[in-house]
């Protein structure tokens, strides 16, 4: 099985809108999933600029799935679903 990729947007909008709370993922994911999941930060995923009026920052990409208004719980739920947990 290929590793699941989790990309956390660290752009200004996402960071200010709650993305700073997603830093917990760096501690939780290795303990919970071992080497099945890889977490990285991204300077900007460019998702809020697609339609600024309806921005739902912060954003996280789990493989190709975009998690909007991301929280630690939402991201972990998507990972669980992808792993069949």
C-alpha positions as CSV (number, residue, x, y, z in Angstrom):
1,X,0.0,0.0,0.0
2,X,1.3,3.4,-1.0
3,X,1.6,6.0,1.8
4,X,-1.2,8.5,2.2
5,X,0.0,12.0,1.6
6,X,-1.4,14.8,3.9
7,X,-0.5,18.3,2.8
8,X,-1.4,21.1,5.2
9,X,-1.7,24.6,3.7
10,X,0.5,27.0,5.7
11,X,-0.5,30.0,3.6
12,X,-1.5,33.2,5.4
13,X,-5.2,32.8,5.0
14,X,-5.3,29.2,6.1
15,X,-2.9,29.8,9.0
16,X,-5.0,32.7,10.3
17,X,-8.3,30.9,9.7
18,X,-7.3,28.0,12.0
19,X,-4.5,26.2,10.2
20,X,-2.1,26.8,13.0
21,X,-4.2,24.3,15.1
22,X,-3.4,21.6,12.5
23,X,0.2,21.5,13.6
24,X,-1.0,18.8,16.1
25,X,-1.2,16.4,13.1
26,X,2.6,16.2,13.2
27,X,2.4,14.6,16.6
28,X,-0.8,12.6,16.2
29,X,-0.3,11.0,12.8
30,X,3.0,9.2,13.4
31,X,1.7,7.7,16.7
32,X,-1.7,6.7,15.2
33,X,-0.7,5.5,11.7
34,X,3.0,4.8,11.8
35,X,4.6,5.0,8.4
36,X,1.3,4.6,6.5
37,X,0.8,8.4,6.4
38,X,3.2,11.2,5.5
39,X,2.4,14.8,6.6
40,X,4.0,17.8,4.9
41,X,3.3,21.5,4.9
42,X,2.7,23.6,1.8
43,X,3.4,27.3,1.5
44,X,0.0,27.6,-0.3
45,X,-2.3,25.1,-1.9
46,X,-3.9,27.9,-3.9
47,X,-7.4,26.7,-3.0
48,X,-8.7,29.9,-1.4
49,X,-7.8,32.0,-4.4
50,X,-10.1,29.9,-6.7
51,X,-13.2,31.6,-5.3
52,X,-12.2,34.1,-2.6
53,X,-15.8,35.0,-1.8
54,X,-16.6,31.5,-0.7
55,X,-13.3,30.6,0.8
56,X,-13.5,27.8,3.4
57,X,-10.0,27.9,4.8
58,X,-8.0,26.2,6.3
59,X,-7.4,23.6,3.6
60,X,-5.7,20.2,3.8
61,X,-5.2,17.7,0.9
62,X,-5.4,14.0,1.8
63,X,-4.0,12.4,-1.3
64,X,-6.3,14.1,-3.9
65,X,-9.2,14.8,-1.5
66,X,-9.5,18.4,-0.4
67,X,-10.7,18.9,3.2
68,X,-12.1,22.4,3.6
69,X,-12.6,24.2,6.9
70,X,-10.1,21.5,8.1
71,X,-9.9,20.5,11.7
72,X,-7.7,17.8,13.2
73,X,-10.8,15.6,13.7
74,X,-11.9,16.1,10.0
75,X,-8.5,15.2,8.7
76,X,-8.2,12.1,10.9
77,X,-11.6,11.0,9.8
78,X,-10.7,11.2,6.1
79,X,-7.5,9.3,6.7
80,X,-9.4,6.6,8.7
81,X,-11.8,6.3,5.7
82,X,-9.0,5.9,3.2
83,X,-7.3,3.2,5.4
84,X,-10.6,1.4,6.0
85,X,-10.5,1.9,9.7
